[in-house]
Amino acid sequence: MGLFVLQIVNGLVIGMLYGLAALGFSMIFKALGYMNFAHADTIMIGAILYYLLISSLHFPPFVAFFAALILTIGYGVLTEKLIFVRFRKTSPITFMLVAMSLSTVVKNVTLMLYGFLPHGLDINYTDAYFMIGDTKISLNNFVILGISLVILLVLQLFFTKTKFGLSIRMAQDDPDMASVMGVNVLSTRAATFGIAAGLGCVAGMLMGPLFSISTELGTQISLKSFIAAVIGGLGNFVGAVAGGLIVGVVESLGATYISSGYKDAIVYIVGIIVLGFFPYGIFRRVATKH
């Protein structure tokens, strides 16, 4: 029983981080109708910045968290303003190629600056734990889960209670109507890229203590995050988080009760099965019935 509860908790934690990254994918897709595969780099950038600020510049973890977040949000806004804005009316294939090209450049520059060797980030938010039978369950996982939930709550309040947040939602739903009503659609798109980059950054920073930090971290996480976004229904924000939780729990239980060597394959197989019944994602399917 204790092992099962532990793996459920682990799955929810990792799944919430997949969900945060998937939410970034969904936000950009809803705003532009394109998939931004360069979003994976924000996960890597966030984790590496967090590591360097703590290990090299000796920032306290709390300060490093917000410093890395601000820098990564700035990176997201700049890439939209300098690069992606020029391709907003292009074909999806062209946009995808531009995103993949940018991702390759960013990864290679990071390799030159950071190196290819992975690094560990030993951070425990708390040493407290509780026991279920003979199984120790750390409260550190609940702290990570709590931080993720706070980020989602702040984002929800931003989109529902602030004028700019409402403008972003309006531009995502109907950019032509939003433009007629005086919304600066280009500014909202830049903000969308910045927020999506911030979500990727948070996912990367919280993943840092759980995985080795390397230039491949974004690739490892983003593929499962993309599956989570598709399972939940591309463009559906609640679905992105729910899809992440599904992927995380499936991965954790599959690794424990089937084989850790096949945990990735298990996630992909489950993804194929879900999409076989819900081709547009679980939440997109539900939405079309009403």
Buried (B, 14 or more C-beta within 10 A) or exposed (E): EEBEEBBBBBBBBBBBBBBBBBBBBBBBBBBBEBBBBBBBBBBBBBBBBBBBBBBEEEBEBEEBBEBBBBBBBEBBBBBBBEBBEEBBEBEEEEBBBBBBEBBEEBBEEBEEEBEEEEBEBEBEBEEEEEEBEEBEBBBBBBBBBEBBEEBBEEBEEBBEEEEBBBBBBBBBEEBEEBBEEEBBBBBBBBBBBBBBBBBBBBBBBBBBBBBBBBBBBBBBBBBBBBBBBBBBBBBBBBBBBBBBBBBBBBBBBBBBEEEEEEBBEBBEEBBEEBBEEBEBBBBBBBBEEE
